[in-house]
Amino acid sequence: MEKNSVNYLASFSPIRCDTHFKRNINVAESFFSNEKITWVALGSVLEGVRNGMNIKTDFYSMEETDTLDLSVSQIKEYGLIDKNQNYLTDEVKDLSGYFDLEPDMVLITRSGTIGVALSTNHPSFNFDEYVYVASGFVITAKVKDGFSANAIAGYINFLTCRNILQQWRWVLVRRISPSPP
């Protein structure tokens, strides 16, 4: 069998060759080998951990507005994507429990592709032009001062962390979801 044949290559474990994965591996090497890093529990660097908002369709706008509803399908480890964008009316801001996103937050998907993390400091966010509201299937958390939302999102996106989130998904969803009245 030729060494470059598809049959030969198919006998190996799956590998990823995309540039985003390669970048994460390079970041991981310098990150995990840095002796100046003091490891702490993830919960000790996050505050205000909660689910996004479950917004009724009554608050969706047929016209483009400056208030965007962020769904799980729009959140990728490499940034926000313009997919099925829903716009919200200004009246959504009057809802009980309303909150919008701000810089230095981490978003983590809890349905669909569970465990995808994105920092609101990513260049795909434009807080000068838009207000962002996370949907109910997105976990949001403010990062405490002195810590990097980008680094935390990058850490959560490491395959090992994502696998842990996948395995614990039902426990995580129950612990973060508000209790019924």
PyRosetta script that sets phi, psi and omega in degrees:
from pyrosetta import init, pose_from_sequence

init()
pose = pose_from_sequence("MEKNSVNYLASFSPIRCDTHFKRNINVAESFFSNEKITWVALGSVLEGVRNGMNIKTDFYSMEETDTLDLSVSQIKEYGLIDKNQNYLTDEVKDLSGYFDLEPDMVLITRSGTIGVALSTNHPSFNFDEYVYVASGFVITAKVKDGFSANAIAGYINFLTCRNILQQWRWVLVRRISPSPP")
pose.set_psi(1, 136.6)
pose.set_omega(1, 178.7)
pose.set_phi(2, -70.7)
pose.set_psi(2, 143.5)
pose.set_omega(2, -177.9)
pose.set_phi(3, -67.1)
pose.set_psi(3, -21.8)
pose.set_omega(3, -179.0)
pose.set_phi(4, -102.5)
pose.set_psi(4, 14.0)
pose.set_omega(4, -178.8)
pose.set_phi(5, -77.6)
pose.set_psi(5, 156.1)
pose.set_omega(5, 179.0)
pose.set_phi(6, -63.5)
pose.set_psi(6, -38.3)
pose.set_omega(6, 178.6)
pose.set_phi(7, -59.8)
pose.set_psi(7, -42.4)
pose.set_omega(7, 179.6)
pose.set_phi(8, -64.7)
pose.set_psi(8, -46.0)
pose.set_omega(8, -179.4)
pose.set_phi(9, -65.5)
pose.set_psi(9, -33.9)
pose.set_omega(9, -178.9)
pose.set_phi(10, -67.7)
pose.set_psi(10, -16.6)
pose.set_omega(10, -179.3)
pose.set_phi(11, -77.9)
pose.set_psi(11, -9.9)
pose.set_omega(11, 179.7)
pose.set_phi(12, -89.0)
pose.set_psi(12, 159.0)
pose.set_omega(12, 173.8)
pose.set_phi(13, -62.7)
pose.set_psi(13, 155.0)
pose.set_omega(13, -179.8)
pose.set_phi(14, -59.4)
pose.set_psi(14, 141.7)
pose.set_omega(14, 175.8)
pose.set_phi(15, -130.1)
pose.set_psi(15, 152.7)
pose.set_omega(15, 176.6)
pose.set_phi(16, -111.1)
pose.set_psi(16, 135.1)
pose.set_omega(16, -179.3)
pose.set_phi(17, -120.8)
pose.set_psi(17, 6.8)
pose.set_omega(17, -177.2)
pose.set_phi(18, -71.4)
pose.set_psi(18, 156.2)
pose.set_omega(18, -173.6)
pose.set_phi(19, -66.7)
pose.set_psi(19, -34.4)
pose.set_omega(19, -179.9)
pose.set_phi(20, -63.2)
pose.set_psi(20, -43.8)
pose.set_omega(20, 179.3)
pose.set_phi(21, -63.4)
pose.set_psi(21, -44.0)
pose.set_omega(21, 179.9)
pose.set_phi(22, -60.0)
pose.set_psi(22, -41.6)
pose.set_omega(22, 178.5)
pose.set_phi(23, -62.8)
pose.set_psi(23, -44.1)
pose.set_omega(23, 179.1)
pose.set_phi(24, -61.6)
pose.set_psi(24, -39.3)
pose.set_omega(24, 179.1)
pose.set_phi(25, -63.5)
pose.set_psi(25, -43.8)
pose.set_omega(25, 178.6)
pose.set_phi(26, -63.4)
pose.set_psi(26, -41.6)
pose.set_omega(26, 177.7)
pose.set_phi(27, -64.3)
pose.set_psi(27, -42.3)
pose.set_omega(27, -178.1)
pose.set_phi(28, -61.3)
pose.set_psi(28, -42.6)
pose.set_omega(28, -178.9)
pose.set_phi(29, -59.5)
pose.set_psi(29, -47.6)
pose.set_omega(29, -179.2)
pose.set_phi(30, -72.0)
pose.set_psi(30, -32.4)
pose.set_omega(30, -178.5)
pose.set_phi(31, -68.6)
pose.set_psi(31, -52.5)
pose.set_omega(31, -175.2)
pose.set_phi(32, -75.2)
pose.set_psi(32, -21.4)
pose.set_omega(32, -179.8)
pose.set_phi(33, -94.2)
pose.set_psi(33, 0.1)
pose.set_omega(33, -179.4)
pose.set_phi(34, -78.6)
pose.set_psi(34, 111.5)
pose.set_omega(34, -177.5)
pose.set_phi(35, -73.9)
pose.set_psi(35, -11.2)
pose.set_omega(35, 179.9)
pose.set_phi(36, -81.8)
pose.set_psi(36, -8.4)
pose.set_omega(36, -177.9)
pose.set_phi(37, -84.1)
pose.set_psi(37, 129.7)
pose.set_omega(37, 172.4)
pose.set_phi(38, -100.3)
pose.set_psi(38, 121.7)
pose.set_omega(38, -177.4)
pose.set_phi(39, -78.9)
pose.set_psi(39, 133.0)
pose.set_omega(39, 178.4)
pose.set_phi(40, -132.1)
pose.set_psi(40, 163.1)
pose.set_omega(40, 176.8)
pose.set_phi(41, -68.9)
pose.set_psi(41, 141.1)
pose.set_omega(41, -178.7)
pose.set_phi(42, -56.9)
pose.set_psi(42, -41.1)
pose.set_omega(42, -179.7)
pose.set_phi(43, -62.4)
pose.set_psi(43, -21.1)
pose.set_omega(43, -178.9)
pose.set_phi(44, -80.4)
pose.set_psi(44, -10.7)
pose.set_omega(44, 179.6)
pose.set_phi(45, -110.5)
pose.set_psi(45, -2.2)
pose.set_omega(45, 179.5)
pose.set_phi(46, -113.4)
pose.set_psi(46, 148.2)
pose.set_omega(46, 174.5)
pose.set_phi(47, -139.5)
pose.set_psi(47, 156.1)
pose.set_omega(47, 179.4)
pose.set_phi(48, 64.3)
pose.set_psi(48, 39.0)
pose.set_omega(48, 179.8)
pose.set_phi(49, -71.2)
pose.set_psi(49, 124.9)
pose.set_omega(49, 179.5)
pose.set_phi(50, -161.7)
pose.set_psi(50, 167.3)
pose.set_omega(50, 175.5)
pose.set_phi(51, -77.8)
pose.set_psi(51, 156.6)
pose.set_omega(51, 171.6)
pose.set_phi(52, -67.1)
pose.set_psi(52, -167.2)
pose.set_omega(52, -174.8)
pose.set_phi(53, -99.7)
pose.set_psi(53, 138.4)
pose.set_omega(53, 170.5)
pose.set_phi(54, -91.8)
pose.set_psi(54, 102.6)
pose.set_omega(54, -173.3)
pose.set_phi(55, -103.5)
pose.set_psi(55, 129.8)
pose.set_omega(55, 177.9)
pose.set_phi(56, -67.9)
pose.set_psi(56, 151.2)
pose.set_omega(56, -178.5)
pose.set_phi(57, -62.8)
pose.set_psi(57, -16.5)
pose.set_omega(57, 176.5)
pose.set_phi(58, -57.9)
pose.set_psi(58, -25.2)
pose.set_omega(58, -176.7)
pose.set_phi(59, -96.9)
pose.set_psi(59, 4.3)
pose.set_omega(59, 176.4)
pose.set_phi(60, -83.7)
pose.set_psi(60, 142.8)
pose.set_omega(60, -178.9)
pose.set_phi(61, -105.0)
pose.set_psi(61, 140.7)
pose.set_omega(61, 174.9)
pose.set_phi(62, -79.6)
pose.set_psi(62, -17.8)
pose.set_omega(62, 178.8)
pose.set_phi(63, -101.9)
pose.set_psi(63, 157.2)
pose.set_omega(63, 174.6)
pose.set_phi(64, -69.4)
pose.set_psi(64, 134.2)
pose.set_omega(64, 175.7)
pose.set_phi(65, -128.6)
pose.set_psi(65, 179.4)
pose.set_omega(65, 178.5)
pose.set_phi(66, -90.4)
pose.set_psi(66, 2.3)
pose.set_omega(66, 178.7)
pose.set_phi(67, -107.9)
pose.set_psi(67, 115.9)
pose.set_omega(67, -175.1)
pose.set_phi(68, -106.9)
pose.set_psi(68, 134.5)
pose.set_omega(68, 173.4)
pose.set_phi(69, -90.0)
pose.set_psi(69, 117.5)
pose.set_omega(69, -179.1)
pose.set_phi(70, -93.3)
pose.set_psi(70, 118.1)
pose.set_omega(70, 178.2)
pose.set_phi(71, -98.2)
pose.set_psi(71, 165.8)
pose.set_omega(71, 178.7)
pose.set_phi(72, -55.5)
pose.set_psi(72, -40.0)
pose.set_omega(72, -175.6)
pose.set_phi(73, -66.8)
pose.set_psi(73, -15.8)
pose.set_omega(73, 179.9)
pose.set_phi(74, -92.0)
pose.set_psi(74, -13.6)
pose.set_omega(74, -174.9)
pose.set_phi(75, -96.8)
pose.set_psi(75, 115.3)
pose.set_omega(75, 178.5)
pose.set_phi(76, -124.3)
pose.set_psi(76, 157.9)
pose.set_omega(76, -179.1)
pose.set_phi(77, -64.4)
pose.set_psi(77, -18.3)
pose.set_omega(77, -179.6)
pose.set_phi(78, -102.6)
pose.set_psi(78, 9.3)
pose.set_omega(78, 175.5)
pose.set_phi(79, 129.8)
pose.set_psi(79, 177.3)
pose.set_omega(79, 176.6)
pose.set_phi(80, -74.8)
pose.set_psi(80, 142.9)
pose.set_omega(80, 174.1)
pose.set_phi(81, -115.6)
pose.set_psi(81, 152.5)
pose.set_omega(81, -179.1)
pose.set_phi(82, -89.0)
pose.set_psi(82, 85.2)
pose.set_omega(82, -176.6)
pose.set_phi(83, -135.6)
pose.set_psi(83, 123.6)
pose.set_omega(83, 176.2)
pose.set_phi(84, 49.1)
pose.set_psi(84, 47.7)
pose.set_omega(84, -176.7)
pose.set_phi(85, -68.2)
pose.set_psi(85, 126.1)
pose.set_omega(85, 172.9)
pose.set_phi(86, -104.0)
pose.set_psi(86, 137.8)
pose.set_omega(86, 178.0)
pose.set_phi(87, -105.9)
pose.set_psi(87, 148.4)
pose.set_omega(87, -177.5)
pose.set_phi(88, -114.8)
pose.set_psi(88, 149.0)
pose.set_omega(88, 177.4)
pose.set_phi(89, -76.0)
pose.set_psi(89, 163.2)
pose.set_omega(89, 177.7)
pose.set_phi(90, -64.9)
pose.set_psi(90, -24.8)
pose.set_omega(90, -179.2)
pose.set_phi(91, -63.4)
pose.set_psi(91, -20.2)
pose.set_omega(91, 179.9)
pose.set_phi(92, -61.2)
pose.set_psi(92, -27.7)
pose.set_omega(92, -178.2)
pose.set_phi(93, -70.3)
pose.set_psi(93, -14.6)
pose.set_omega(93, 178.4)
pose.set_phi(94, -89.0)
pose.set_psi(94, -5.8)
pose.set_omega(94, -178.6)
pose.set_phi(95, -67.9)
pose.set_psi(95, 145.8)
pose.set_omega(95, 174.1)
pose.set_phi(96, -63.9)
pose.set_psi(96, 133.1)
pose.set_omega(96, 179.3)
pose.set_phi(97, 81.8)
pose.set_psi(97, 7.3)
pose.set_omega(97, 180.0)
pose.set_phi(98, -62.4)
pose.set_psi(98, 137.0)
pose.set_omega(98, 169.2)
pose.set_phi(99, -152.2)
pose.set_psi(99, 146.2)
pose.set_omega(99, 175.9)
pose.set_phi(100, -114.3)
pose.set_psi(100, 166.4)
pose.set_omega(100, -177.1)
pose.set_phi(101, -80.0)
pose.set_psi(101, 157.4)
pose.set_omega(101, 178.0)
pose.set_phi(102, -142.9)
pose.set_psi(102, 168.3)
pose.set_omega(102, 177.8)
pose.set_phi(103, -58.6)
pose.set_psi(103, 160.2)
pose.set_omega(103, 178.8)
pose.set_phi(104, 66.2)
pose.set_psi(104, 35.1)
pose.set_omega(104, 173.5)
pose.set_phi(105, -117.1)
pose.set_psi(105, 159.9)
pose.set_omega(105, 173.9)
pose.set_phi(106, -118.4)
pose.set_psi(106, 134.9)
pose.set_omega(106, 175.1)
pose.set_phi(107, -109.7)
pose.set_psi(107, 137.8)
pose.set_omega(107, 178.2)
pose.set_phi(108, -133.6)
pose.set_psi(108, 126.2)
pose.set_omega(108, 179.6)
pose.set_phi(109, -74.0)
pose.set_psi(109, 141.1)
pose.set_omega(109, 179.5)
pose.set_phi(110, -122.9)
pose.set_psi(110, 13.0)
pose.set_omega(110, 171.1)
pose.set_phi(111, -147.5)
pose.set_psi(111, 172.0)
pose.set_omega(111, -176.2)
pose.set_phi(112, 65.8)
pose.set_psi(112, -118.4)
pose.set_omega(112, 173.9)
pose.set_phi(113, -87.1)
pose.set_psi(113, 95.2)
pose.set_omega(113, -173.2)
pose.set_phi(114, -70.6)
pose.set_psi(114, 137.1)
pose.set_omega(114, 172.7)
pose.set_phi(115, 92.8)
pose.set_psi(115, 7.7)
pose.set_omega(115, 175.3)
pose.set_phi(116, -74.8)
pose.set_psi(116, 126.4)
pose.set_omega(116, -177.6)
pose.set_phi(117, -114.4)
pose.set_psi(117, 145.9)
pose.set_omega(117, 178.4)
pose.set_phi(118, -147.2)
pose.set_psi(118, 134.6)
pose.set_omega(118, 175.9)
pose.set_phi(119, -83.4)
pose.set_psi(119, 140.8)
pose.set_omega(119, 175.7)
pose.set_phi(120, -74.3)
pose.set_psi(120, -1.8)
pose.set_omega(120, 173.3)
pose.set_phi(121, -85.8)
pose.set_psi(121, -4.4)
pose.set_omega(121, 179.9)
pose.set_phi(122, -61.5)
pose.set_psi(122, 143.9)
pose.set_omega(122, -178.3)
pose.set_phi(123, -60.8)
pose.set_psi(123, -14.3)
pose.set_omega(123, 179.0)
pose.set_phi(124, -74.4)
pose.set_psi(124, -11.5)
pose.set_omega(124, 174.3)
pose.set_phi(125, -89.8)
pose.set_psi(125, 137.9)
pose.set_omega(125, 177.8)
pose.set_phi(126, -129.4)
pose.set_psi(126, 85.6)
pose.set_omega(126, -176.5)
pose.set_phi(127, -71.8)
pose.set_psi(127, -14.9)
pose.set_omega(127, 176.1)
pose.set_phi(128, -73.2)
pose.set_psi(128, -28.2)
pose.set_omega(128, -175.5)
pose.set_phi(129, -107.1)
pose.set_psi(129, -28.7)
pose.set_omega(129, -172.4)
pose.set_phi(130, -130.7)
pose.set_psi(130, 155.0)
pose.set_omega(130, 168.8)
pose.set_phi(131, -108.0)
pose.set_psi(131, 132.5)
pose.set_omega(131, -177.0)
pose.set_phi(132, -112.2)
pose.set_psi(132, 132.3)
pose.set_omega(132, 176.6)
pose.set_phi(133, -122.0)
pose.set_psi(133, 122.7)
pose.set_omega(133, -179.1)
pose.set_phi(134, -78.5)
pose.set_psi(134, 140.0)
pose.set_omega(134, 177.1)
pose.set_phi(135, -72.1)
pose.set_psi(135, 168.4)
pose.set_omega(135, -176.5)
pose.set_phi(136, -64.3)
pose.set_psi(136, -16.8)
pose.set_omega(136, -179.8)
pose.set_phi(137, -97.8)
pose.set_psi(137, 20.2)
pose.set_omega(137, 177.0)
pose.set_phi(138, -121.6)
pose.set_psi(138, 127.5)
pose.set_omega(138, 175.2)
pose.set_phi(139, -85.4)
pose.set_psi(139, 133.9)
pose.set_omega(139, 178.6)
pose.set_phi(140, -119.0)
pose.set_psi(140, 148.2)
pose.set_omega(140, 176.7)
pose.set_phi(141, -154.5)
pose.set_psi(141, 139.2)
pose.set_omega(141, 174.4)
pose.set_phi(142, -84.9)
pose.set_psi(142, 137.9)
pose.set_omega(142, 178.6)
pose.set_phi(143, -91.6)
pose.set_psi(143, 130.9)
pose.set_omega(143, -179.0)
pose.set_phi(144, -64.1)
pose.set_psi(144, 152.2)
pose.set_omega(144, 177.8)
pose.set_phi(145, -55.2)
pose.set_psi(145, 142.6)
pose.set_omega(145, 178.8)
pose.set_phi(146, 93.2)
pose.set_psi(146, -5.3)
pose.set_omega(146, 178.9)
pose.set_phi(147, -121.4)
pose.set_psi(147, 154.5)
pose.set_omega(147, -176.3)
pose.set_phi(148, -100.6)
pose.set_psi(148, 121.6)
pose.set_omega(148, 176.0)
pose.set_phi(149, -62.5)
pose.set_psi(149, -35.3)
pose.set_omega(149, 178.4)
pose.set_phi(150, -63.9)
pose.set_psi(150, -43.8)
pose.set_omega(150, -179.4)
pose.set_phi(151, -66.4)
pose.set_psi(151, -40.2)
pose.set_omega(151, -179.5)
pose.set_phi(152, -66.8)
pose.set_psi(152, -43.8)
pose.set_omega(152, 177.4)
pose.set_phi(153, -62.0)
pose.set_psi(153, -42.3)
pose.set_omega(153, 177.8)
pose.set_phi(154, -61.0)
pose.set_psi(154, -40.8)
pose.set_omega(154, 179.0)
pose.set_phi(155, -63.7)
pose.set_psi(155, -46.4)
pose.set_omega(155, -179.5)
pose.set_phi(156, -62.2)
pose.set_psi(156, -31.6)
pose.set_omega(156, -179.5)
pose.set_phi(157, -76.7)
pose.set_psi(157, -9.4)
pose.set_omega(157, 174.5)
pose.set_phi(158, -60.4)
pose.set_psi(158, 141.8)
pose.set_omega(158, -174.9)
pose.set_phi(159, -52.6)
pose.set_psi(159, -42.5)
pose.set_omega(159, -178.8)
pose.set_phi(160, -61.5)
pose.set_psi(160, -44.9)
pose.set_omega(160, 178.9)
pose.set_phi(161, -64.4)
pose.set_psi(161, -43.6)
pose.set_omega(161, 179.6)
pose.set_phi(162, -62.6)
pose.set_psi(162, -38.7)
pose.set_omega(162, 177.7)
pose.set_phi(163, -62.8)
pose.set_psi(163, -40.0)
pose.set_omega(163, 178.1)
pose.set_phi(164, -63.4)
pose.set_psi(164, -44.6)
pose.set_omega(164, 178.2)
pose.set_phi(165, -61.4)
pose.set_psi(165, -39.4)
pose.set_omega(165, 178.1)
pose.set_phi(166, -61.2)
pose.set_psi(166, -44.4)
pose.set_omega(166, -177.5)
pose.set_phi(167, -69.3)
pose.set_psi(167, -31.9)
pose.set_omega(167, -177.0)
pose.set_phi(168, -100.2)
pose.set_psi(168, 13.0)
pose.set_omega(168, -170.4)
pose.set_phi(169, -54.6)
pose.set_psi(169, -41.6)
pose.set_omega(169, -176.1)
pose.set_phi(170, -72.1)
pose.set_psi(170, -36.0)
pose.set_omega(170, 176.8)
pose.set_phi(171, -66.5)
pose.set_psi(171, -44.2)
pose.set_omega(171, -179.6)
pose.set_phi(172, -62.2)
pose.set_psi(172, -44.0)
pose.set_omega(172, -178.3)
pose.set_phi(173, -63.2)
pose.set_psi(173, -42.5)
pose.set_omega(173, 179.9)
pose.set_phi(174, -66.7)
pose.set_psi(174, -38.8)
pose.set_omega(174, -177.1)
pose.set_phi(175, -72.1)
pose.set_psi(175, -29.4)
pose.set_omega(175, -177.2)
pose.set_phi(176, -91.3)
pose.set_psi(176, -31.2)
pose.set_omega(176, -179.3)
pose.set_phi(177, -65.1)
pose.set_psi(177, 138.8)
pose.set_omega(177, 178.4)
pose.set_phi(178, -65.5)
pose.set_psi(178, 147.0)
pose.set_omega(178, 178.8)
pose.set_phi(179, -71.4)
pose.set_psi(179, 147.3)
pose.set_omega(179, 176.7)
pose.set_phi(180, -65.9)
pose.set_psi(180, 151.4)
pose.set_omega(180, -178.2)
pose.set_phi(181, -65.0)
pose.dump_pdb("model.pdb")
